[in-house]
């Protein structure tokens, strides 16, 4: 093409006098202009509509690539309530509070408003973690301590939560009004010989109702519980503790009840294998776990189990089994939460209050040999666990825990030594319950004769564990993938949003 041809083309009307290109509609006839306008208008409407749909999906829909969060607990409905809270814009703390409170209604023989506990809140993005300590404090009774369960949950909501307190309590109220499902755990607990020792008439009457029911049947919650939960929803813990101080003044000093406050402490950390182990602070199972990890031999499966038994024995393990419930949650912000709550033993102090909850027997299980003063907390074996792979922000992370540090230590070792792809197998690994030379075995048919003989040679007395088996619920995250599952020893179900 010669220069004259180029100059001739350049002189056409698609260019202005200054040489700039004119708009696409400039050189078109009317029909072409109209068609092009329709095409442009359609594209604009399509893009705006697509953007609008995308925004709605981001706000309300489930992200299929990066999970919005997980909830693992001992009850299907309670886990679902926790997920609902995440959908409403709540965080992992809100979801954990909702599920823990709900579980205490469904499984009131293991936890509840008359109980205690400990919570670990860990922000994986910043590496900051704290322990919320709501263990019992002593009062005038030699068995029951001032319960911290409600005060601890309320404090966690105020400090870390997003949604209003009332929103987190309402699911438990609705569940209580509908009635609770008779679980295998509850029936097993009632069949224990310890229930024959119950003298409290309120608890006797309620247990009689359950005993005459079948597995899966819906029954009423204890009298007074719905009213108590409704008051808690509206007024928080202040009114609850005021009513407790009046109702239980013959058991607990009113001043001790009204002055109860949860504690907040930093988490404890220790490197084990290639993980940073994050757990609760003094007075709980956390420090005990870290001592044991320093002692055990992890070179052989059999020797490891034996070393674990010997390590606890060396610590002067003369502790009664602690029971309770455990909840694990995560959210899209990489906030990880594990709550352990309990009454101490199954059915706690075996006293059912007129307000509809069972009192703890925390002082009866206290590990300290000396008398506690009012500023001290009752020692607990509760063990929240978070394990984070070191040197890799998106590496493997585990969120779980146990009501008893002996169960929790075995659980942690099982999780760390199980391939991430096979994490569900942790559910089938046998756990031991031990005290001094007595070793109770879950699923005894899973233990080899070789190992049983080894335990016998070392002077351990072997028994079968009394039902119900304690449970621990687990969330595992690897990169942006997560899996949540409830312990097969219980009747729970877990969900991922």
C-alpha positions as CSV (number, residue, x, y, z in Angstrom):
1,X,0.0,0.0,0.0
2,X,1.6,3.3,-1.1
3,X,1.6,6.6,0.8
4,X,-1.2,8.2,-1.3
5,X,-3.6,5.3,-0.5
6,X,-2.8,5.6,3.3
7,X,-3.4,9.4,3.1
8,X,-6.7,8.9,1.3
9,X,-7.9,6.4,3.9
10,X,-6.8,8.6,6.8
11,X,-8.8,11.5,5.4
12,X,-12.1,9.5,5.7
13,X,-14.7,10.8,8.1
14,X,-13.8,8.3,10.9
15,X,-11.1,10.8,12.0
16,X,-11.5,14.3,13.4
17,X,-9.6,17.2,12.1
18,X,-6.9,16.6,14.8
19,X,-6.4,13.0,13.8
20,X,-8.2,11.4,16.7
21,X,-10.6,8.5,16.0
22,X,-14.3,9.3,16.1
23,X,-16.9,7.2,18.1
24,X,-18.1,3.9,16.5
25,X,-21.5,5.4,15.8
26,X,-20.3,8.3,13.9
27,X,-20.0,6.8,10.5
28,X,-23.0,4.5,10.8
29,X,-26.4,5.0,9.2
30,X,-29.5,5.2,11.4
31,X,-30.3,1.5,11.3
32,X,-26.8,0.5,12.1
33,X,-26.7,3.1,14.9
34,X,-29.9,1.7,16.5
35,X,-28.7,-1.9,16.3
36,X,-25.4,-1.0,17.9
37,X,-27.1,1.0,20.7
38,X,-29.2,-2.1,21.5
39,X,-26.2,-4.3,21.6
40,X,-24.3,-1.9,23.9
41,X,-27.4,-1.5,26.2
42,X,-27.9,-5.3,26.4
43,X,-24.2,-5.8,27.4
44,X,-24.5,-3.2,30.1
45,X,-27.7,-4.7,31.5
46,X,-26.2,-8.2,31.4
47,X,-23.0,-7.1,33.2
48,X,-24.9,-5.2,35.9
49,X,-27.2,-8.2,36.4
50,X,-24.3,-10.6,36.6
51,X,-22.6,-8.3,39.2
52,X,-25.7,-8.1,41.3
53,X,-26.1,-11.9,41.3
54,X,-22.5,-12.3,42.2
55,X,-22.8,-9.9,45.2
56,X,-25.9,-11.8,46.4
57,X,-24.0,-15.1,46.2
58,X,-21.0,-13.7,48.1
59,X,-23.2,-12.4,50.9
60,X,-25.7,-15.3,51.2
61,X,-24.3,-18.3,49.4
62,X,-21.8,-21.0,50.4
63,X,-18.3,-20.6,49.0
64,X,-17.4,-23.9,47.3
65,X,-13.6,-23.2,47.4
66,X,-12.9,-21.7,50.8
67,X,-15.1,-22.9,53.7
68,X,-16.9,-20.2,55.6
69,X,-16.5,-22.3,58.8
70,X,-17.0,-25.5,60.7
71,X,-18.9,-26.6,63.8
72,X,-18.3,-30.0,65.5
73,X,-20.3,-30.9,68.6
74,X,-22.0,-33.8,70.4
75,X,-25.5,-33.0,68.9
76,X,-26.7,-32.7,65.3
77,X,-29.2,-29.9,66.0
78,X,-26.7,-27.9,68.1
79,X,-24.1,-28.1,65.4
80,X,-26.7,-26.9,62.9
81,X,-27.5,-24.0,65.2
82,X,-23.8,-23.1,65.2
83,X,-23.7,-23.1,61.4
84,X,-26.9,-20.9,61.3
85,X,-25.0,-18.4,63.5
86,X,-22.2,-18.3,61.0
87,X,-24.7,-17.8,58.2
88,X,-26.1,-14.8,60.1
89,X,-22.6,-13.2,60.1
90,X,-21.4,-14.4,63.4
91,X,-17.9,-15.7,64.0
92,X,-16.4,-18.9,65.5
93,X,-16.9,-17.6,69.0
94,X,-20.6,-16.9,68.5
95,X,-21.0,-20.4,66.9
96,X,-19.2,-22.1,69.7
97,X,-21.3,-20.3,72.4
98,X,-24.5,-21.3,70.6
99,X,-23.5,-24.9,70.2
100,X,-22.1,-25.3,73.8
101,X,-25.3,-23.8,75.3
102,X,-27.5,-26.0,73.2
103,X,-25.5,-29.1,74.0
104,X,-25.9,-28.3,77.7
105,X,-29.7,-28.5,77.2
106,X,-29.6,-31.7,75.3
107,X,-27.0,-33.5,77.3
108,X,-27.6,-32.0,80.7
109,X,-26.1,-35.0,82.5
110,X,-22.7,-33.9,81.2
111,X,-22.8,-30.1,81.1
112,X,-25.1,-27.1,81.9
113,X,-25.7,-23.9,83.6
114,X,-24.5,-25.4,86.9
115,X,-21.2,-26.4,85.4
116,X,-17.8,-25.0,84.6
117,X,-15.2,-25.0,81.8
118,X,-12.5,-23.4,79.8
119,X,-12.3,-22.0,76.3
120,X,-9.4,-21.3,74.0
121,X,-9.8,-18.6,71.3
122,X,-7.0,-18.5,68.7
123,X,-6.6,-16.1,65.8
124,X,-4.4,-18.0,63.3
125,X,-3.7,-15.0,61.1
126,X,-2.2,-13.0,64.0
127,X,-1.0,-15.9,66.1
128,X,-2.7,-14.5,69.2
129,X,-4.5,-16.8,71.5
130,X,-6.3,-16.5,74.9
131,X,-7.8,-18.8,77.5
132,X,-11.1,-17.9,79.0
133,X,-11.2,-19.6,82.3
134,X,-14.6,-20.2,83.8
135,X,-13.8,-22.9,86.3
136,X,-15.7,-23.1,89.5
137,X,-14.8,-21.1,92.6
138,X,-15.2,-22.5,96.1
139,X,-17.9,-21.5,98.5
140,X,-19.5,-23.0,101.6
141,X,-20.3,-26.4,100.1
142,X,-17.7,-29.1,100.1
143,X,-18.8,-30.6,96.8
144,X,-20.3,-27.9,94.7
145,X,-18.5,-24.8,93.5
146,X,-19.9,-21.6,92.1
147,X,-20.6,-22.4,88.5
148,X,-18.8,-20.4,85.8
149,X,-20.4,-21.8,82.6
150,X,-22.8,-19.0,81.9
151,X,-20.5,-16.2,83.0
152,X,-17.7,-17.6,80.7
153,X,-19.9,-17.8,77.6
154,X,-21.3,-14.3,78.2
155,X,-17.8,-12.9,78.6
156,X,-16.6,-14.6,75.4
157,X,-19.5,-13.0,73.5
158,X,-18.8,-9.5,74.9
159,X,-15.0,-9.8,74.2
160,X,-14.9,-11.6,70.9
161,X,-18.4,-12.1,69.5
162,X,-20.2,-10.3,66.8
163,X,-23.9,-11.1,67.2
164,X,-26.1,-10.1,70.1
165,X,-26.2,-12.4,73.1
166,X,-30.0,-12.9,72.8
167,X,-29.4,-14.3,69.2
168,X,-27.1,-17.0,70.6
169,X,-29.5,-18.1,73.4
170,X,-32.7,-18.2,71.4
171,X,-31.9,-21.6,69.6
172,X,-31.5,-23.3,73.0
173,X,-34.9,-21.8,74.2
174,X,-36.6,-23.1,71.1
175,X,-35.1,-26.5,71.5
176,X,-36.1,-26.6,75.2
177,X,-39.7,-25.7,74.3
178,X,-39.8,-28.5,71.6
179,X,-38.2,-31.1,74.0
180,X,-35.0,-33.0,73.9
181,X,-34.2,-36.3,72.3
182,X,-33.3,-39.2,74.5
183,X,-29.7,-40.1,73.6
184,X,-27.7,-43.3,74.0
185,X,-25.3,-41.3,76.2
186,X,-28.1,-40.3,78.6
187,X,-29.5,-43.8,78.9
188,X,-26.1,-45.3,79.5
189,X,-25.5,-42.7,82.2
190,X,-28.7,-43.5,83.9
191,X,-27.9,-47.2,83.8
192,X,-24.7,-46.6,85.8
193,X,-24.8,-47.7,89.4
194,X,-24.0,-44.2,90.5
195,X,-27.6,-43.1,89.7
196,X,-28.8,-45.3,92.5
197,X,-27.1,-43.0,94.9
198,X,-29.2,-40.0,93.9
199,X,-31.2,-38.6,96.8
200,X,-32.5,-35.3,95.2
201,X,-36.2,-35.7,94.5
202,X,-36.2,-33.3,91.5
203,X,-33.5,-35.3,89.8
204,X,-35.0,-38.6,90.8
205,X,-38.3,-37.6,89.2
206,X,-36.7,-36.4,85.9
207,X,-34.5,-39.6,85.6
208,X,-37.6,-41.7,86.1
209,X,-39.2,-40.0,83.2
210,X,-36.2,-40.6,81.0
211,X,-35.9,-44.3,82.2
212,X,-39.4,-44.9,80.9
213,X,-38.6,-43.5,77.5
214,X,-37.0,-45.1,74.5
215,X,-34.0,-44.1,72.5
216,X,-34.8,-41.2,70.2
217,X,-38.0,-40.3,72.0
218,X,-38.7,-36.6,72.7
219,X,-39.1,-35.7,76.3
220,X,-39.6,-32.5,78.3
221,X,-36.7,-30.7,79.8
222,X,-36.6,-30.3,83.6
223,X,-39.1,-27.9,85.1
224,X,-37.9,-24.3,85.3
225,X,-35.2,-24.6,82.5
226,X,-37.2,-22.8,79.8
227,X,-38.0,-19.9,82.2
228,X,-34.3,-19.7,83.2
229,X,-33.1,-19.7,79.6
230,X,-35.6,-17.0,78.7
231,X,-34.3,-14.8,81.6
232,X,-30.7,-15.4,80.5
233,X,-31.6,-14.4,77.0
234,X,-33.1,-11.1,78.2
235,X,-30.8,-10.2,81.1
236,X,-27.6,-12.1,80.6
237,X,-25.8,-13.7,83.6
238,X,-26.5,-10.9,86.2
239,X,-30.1,-11.9,86.8
240,X,-29.2,-15.6,86.6
241,X,-26.6,-15.3,89.4
242,X,-28.9,-13.2,91.4
243,X,-31.6,-15.9,91.3
244,X,-29.0,-18.5,92.0
245,X,-27.8,-16.7,95.1
246,X,-31.4,-16.7,96.5
247,X,-32.3,-20.2,95.5
248,X,-29.1,-21.9,96.6
249,X,-28.2,-19.7,99.6
250,X,-28.1,-22.9,101.8
251,X,-25.5,-24.4,99.5
252,X,-23.5,-21.4,98.1
253,X,-22.8,-18.1,99.8
254,X,-24.7,-15.4,98.0
255,X,-21.7,-13.1,98.0
256,X,-19.5,-15.8,96.4
257,X,-22.2,-16.3,93.7
258,X,-22.7,-12.6,92.9
259,X,-18.9,-11.9,92.8
260,X,-18.1,-14.6,90.3
261,X,-16.0,-13.4,87.4
262,X,-14.3,-15.4,84.6
263,X,-10.6,-15.0,84.0
264,X,-8.7,-14.3,80.8
265,X,-5.2,-15.7,80.5
266,X,-2.7,-16.2,77.6
267,X,-2.5,-19.6,76.1
268,X,0.4,-22.0,76.7
269,X,2.5,-23.1,73.7
270,X,5.0,-25.9,73.2
271,X,6.6,-27.4,70.1
272,X,6.1,-31.2,69.7
273,X,7.1,-33.1,66.6
274,X,6.6,-30.4,63.9
275,X,3.6,-28.7,65.6
276,X,3.0,-25.8,67.9
277,X,0.7,-27.2,70.6
278,X,-1.6,-24.4,71.9
279,X,-3.6,-25.1,75.1
280,X,-5.1,-23.6,78.2
281,X,-3.2,-22.1,81.1
282,X,-2.7,-22.9,84.8
283,X,-5.3,-24.9,86.8
284,X,-6.4,-26.9,83.8
285,X,-5.1,-29.9,81.8
286,X,-2.9,-27.7,79.7
287,X,0.2,-27.6,81.9
288,X,-0.2,-31.3,82.6
289,X,-0.2,-32.1,78.8
290,X,3.0,-30.1,78.2
291,X,4.7,-32.0,81.1
292,X,3.7,-35.4,79.6
293,X,4.8,-34.4,76.1
294,X,8.3,-33.8,77.5
295,X,8.4,-37.3,79.0
296,X,6.8,-39.8,76.6
297,X,8.7,-41.9,74.1
298,X,7.3,-41.6,70.6
299,X,9.4,-44.2,68.8
300,X,7.1,-47.1,69.0
301,X,3.3,-47.4,69.2
302,X,3.3,-49.9,72.0
303,X,6.1,-48.2,73.9
304,X,4.4,-44.9,73.4
305,X,1.2,-46.0,75.0
306,X,3.1,-47.6,77.9
307,X,5.3,-44.5,78.2
308,X,2.1,-42.4,78.4
309,X,0.7,-44.5,81.2
310,X,3.9,-44.3,83.1
311,X,4.2,-40.6,82.6
312,X,0.9,-39.9,84.1
313,X,1.7,-42.3,86.9
314,X,4.9,-40.4,87.6
315,X,2.9,-37.2,88.0
316,X,1.0,-38.8,90.8
317,X,-2.0,-39.6,88.8
318,X,-4.7,-40.3,91.4
319,X,-7.4,-38.3,89.6
320,X,-11.0,-39.4,89.1
321,X,-12.2,-39.2,85.5
322,X,-13.5,-35.8,84.5
323,X,-16.5,-35.8,82.2
324,X,-18.0,-33.1,80.0
325,X,-18.7,-31.9,76.5
326,X,-16.4,-30.4,73.8
327,X,-17.2,-28.1,70.9
328,X,-14.8,-27.1,68.1
329,X,-15.5,-24.2,65.6
330,X,-13.8,-22.2,62.9
331,X,-14.8,-19.3,60.7
332,X,-13.7,-17.6,57.4
333,X,-11.5,-15.3,59.4
334,X,-9.3,-18.2,60.6
335,X,-10.6,-17.8,64.2
336,X,-10.4,-21.2,65.9
337,X,-12.3,-22.0,69.1
338,X,-12.5,-25.0,71.4
339,X,-14.7,-25.1,74.5
340,X,-14.7,-27.7,77.2
341,X,-17.6,-27.6,79.7
342,X,-18.8,-30.0,82.3
343,X,-20.3,-30.8,85.7
344,X,-17.3,-32.8,86.9
345,X,-18.7,-36.3,87.0
346,X,-21.8,-37.7,85.2
347,X,-24.8,-35.9,86.7
348,X,-22.3,-33.8,88.7
349,X,-23.5,-33.4,92.4
350,X,-26.7,-35.2,91.6
351,X,-28.7,-32.2,92.5
352,X,-31.3,-30.7,90.1
353,X,-32.3,-27.2,91.0
354,X,-35.8,-25.8,90.7
355,X,-34.4,-23.6,87.9
356,X,-33.9,-26.7,85.8
357,X,-30.1,-27.3,85.8
358,X,-27.8,-29.8,87.6
359,X,-25.1,-28.6,89.9
360,X,-21.5,-29.5,89.6
361,X,-19.3,-31.6,91.9
362,X,-16.1,-29.7,91.0
363,X,-14.8,-29.5,94.6
364,X,-15.2,-33.2,95.0
365,X,-12.9,-33.8,92.1
366,X,-10.4,-31.0,93.0
367,X,-6.8,-32.1,92.5
368,X,-5.4,-29.8,95.3
369,X,-4.9,-31.4,98.6
370,X,-5.2,-28.1,100.5
371,X,-8.3,-26.0,101.1
372,X,-9.0,-23.3,98.5
373,X,-9.7,-19.7,99.3
374,X,-12.2,-17.6,97.5
375,X,-9.7,-16.1,95.1
376,X,-8.6,-19.6,93.8
377,X,-10.2,-21.7,91.1
378,X,-11.0,-25.4,91.5
379,X,-8.4,-27.4,89.6
380,X,-9.7,-29.1,86.5
381,X,-8.5,-31.6,84.0
382,X,-10.2,-29.9,81.0
383,X,-7.9,-29.8,78.0
384,X,-8.6,-27.6,74.9
385,X,-6.2,-28.4,72.1
386,X,-5.1,-26.5,69.0
387,X,-2.2,-27.9,67.0
388,X,-0.6,-25.8,64.2
389,X,2.0,-27.1,61.8
390,X,5.1,-24.9,62.3
391,X,6.7,-22.9,59.5
392,X,3.7,-23.1,57.2
393,X,0.8,-20.7,57.7
394,X,-1.5,-22.8,55.5
395,X,-0.2,-26.1,56.9
396,X,-2.1,-28.6,58.9
397,X,-4.2,-27.2,61.8
398,X,-6.2,-29.3,64.3
399,X,-8.9,-28.0,66.7
400,X,-10.2,-30.3,69.4
401,X,-10.0,-31.1,73.1
402,X,-11.2,-33.3,75.9
403,X,-12.9,-33.1,79.3
404,X,-10.0,-35.1,80.8
405,X,-6.3,-34.4,80.0
406,X,-5.6,-38.2,79.9
407,X,-8.1,-38.6,77.1
408,X,-6.9,-35.4,75.4
409,X,-3.3,-36.4,75.4
410,X,-4.1,-39.7,73.7
411,X,-6.3,-37.9,71.2
412,X,-3.5,-35.4,70.3
413,X,-0.9,-38.1,69.8
414,X,-3.4,-40.0,67.6
415,X,-4.1,-37.0,65.5
416,X,-0.5,-36.0,65.0
417,X,0.5,-39.5,64.0
418,X,-2.4,-40.0,61.6
419,X,-2.0,-39.0,58.0
420,X,-4.2,-36.0,57.2
421,X,-5.9,-38.0,54.5
422,X,-6.9,-40.6,57.1
423,X,-7.9,-38.3,59.9
424,X,-11.4,-39.9,60.3
425,X,-9.6,-43.1,61.5
426,X,-8.9,-41.3,64.8
427,X,-12.5,-42.1,65.7
428,X,-11.7,-45.8,65.8
429,X,-8.5,-45.7,67.8
430,X,-8.9,-47.2,71.3
431,X,-8.4,-44.9,74.3
432,X,-7.4,-45.9,77.8
433,X,-8.8,-44.5,81.0
434,X,-6.2,-44.8,83.8
435,X,-5.8,-44.0,87.4
436,X,-2.7,-45.2,89.3
437,X,-2.4,-48.9,88.3
438,X,-5.9,-49.3,87.0
439,X,-6.4,-49.2,83.2
440,X,-9.8,-49.2,81.7
441,X,-9.9,-49.9,78.0
442,X,-12.4,-48.7,75.4
443,X,-13.3,-51.2,72.6
444,X,-11.2,-53.9,74.3
445,X,-11.6,-56.2,71.3
446,X,-9.3,-53.8,69.4
447,X,-6.3,-54.4,71.7
448,X,-3.8,-57.1,70.8
449,X,-3.0,-59.8,73.3
450,X,0.6,-58.8,73.0
451,X,-0.1,-55.3,74.3
452,X,-2.4,-56.6,77.0
453,X,0.3,-59.0,78.2
454,X,2.8,-56.1,78.2
455,X,0.5,-54.0,80.4
456,X,0.0,-57.0,82.7
457,X,3.7,-57.5,83.0
458,X,4.1,-53.9,84.1
459,X,1.6,-54.4,86.9
460,X,-1.4,-52.7,85.5
461,X,-4.9,-53.9,86.4
462,X,-7.1,-54.1,83.3
463,X,-10.8,-53.4,83.1
464,X,-13.5,-52.4,80.5
465,X,-14.5,-48.7,80.4
466,X,-17.9,-47.9,81.9
467,X,-20.3,-46.3,79.4
468,X,-20.8,-43.6,78.2
469,X,-17.5,-43.1,76.5
470,X,-16.1,-39.5,76.7
471,X,-16.2,-37.7,73.3
472,X,-13.9,-35.3,71.5
473,X,-14.9,-33.5,68.3
474,X,-12.3,-32.5,65.7
475,X,-11.8,-30.0,62.9
476,X,-8.8,-30.3,60.6
477,X,-7.7,-27.7,58.1
478,X,-5.0,-28.1,55.5
479,X,-4.5,-25.1,53.2
480,X,-8.1,-24.0,52.4
481,X,-9.6,-27.5,52.8
482,X,-11.3,-28.5,56.0
483,X,-13.0,-31.5,57.5
484,X,-15.1,-31.5,60.6
485,X,-16.4,-34.6,62.4
486,X,-18.0,-35.6,65.7
487,X,-16.7,-38.4,67.8
488,X,-18.3,-41.7,66.9
489,X,-18.5,-42.5,70.6
490,X,-21.3,-39.9,70.9
491,X,-24.4,-39.0,68.9
492,X,-23.2,-35.8,67.4
493,X,-22.9,-34.5,63.9
494,X,-20.7,-31.9,62.4
495,X,-21.2,-29.4,59.6
496,X,-19.0,-27.3,57.2
497,X,-20.4,-24.1,55.7
